[in-house]
Amino acid sequence: MSHDPFAPPEDPQVELSLDRPAVVPGTAAPELPIPRAPRPKPRARRPSSTPWVVWALAALGGIALFGMVTRALKQAVEGQTAQRQTATPAPPPAVARVPTWKPVETGEGVLIDVRLVPRAARLFVDGAPAPSNPLRLPRGSTRHELSATAEGYETAHRVITAEQAQTIELRLAKRAP
């Protein structure tokens, strides 16, 4: 007959408790071996680059902090200097009139692409600032005067007719000193 481990004990001297295993009086609890995980084999340590990276990041942080402090001190000194100056402020510089740029209109007309040298030169068509470049002029044999100006350069002029699309280059000569 086999013994059922889940059946209540028949011996009244056996106490059941959830805190400790049931032990029959006069018998000792069996010693069970404690399983242990195998120890890993020791590996050879390789040099770590982590300390170098940490020091490099710390150095960069220090440089950034130094730059921020230097900039703040410089601004503070400039602010104090500006407050100490009691001279009358200079008048604002004259504002040059900027031409109004319009998109190239669609419709009947001929596109004239004007290449300016130097590129900073301002383009005029028949004495008025050019609304765009390339220009859209009405097709025909009407003569149009193109002119370009730039600081430090002679004004360049060219007379054209808008019979077909074309590319024109206006080179400005440097003024003699």
Sequence and secondary structure as in RCSB ss.txt:
>XXXX:A:sequence
MSHDPFAPPEDPQVELSLDRPAVVPGTAAPELPIPRAPRPKPRARRPSSTPWVVWALAALGGIALFGMVTRALKQ
AVEGQTAQRQTATPAPPPAVARVPTWKPVETGEGVLIDVRLVPRAARLFVDGAPAPSNPLRLPRGSTRHELSATA
EGYETAHRVITAEQAQTIELRLAKRAP
>XXXX:A:secstr
    TTS  S TT    SSS    TT                      SHHHHHHHHHHHHHHHHHHHHHHHHHH
HHHHHHHHH  S                   SS EEEEEEEESTT EEEETTEE SSSSEEE SSS EEEEEEE 
TTB  EEEEEE SS EEEEEE  B   
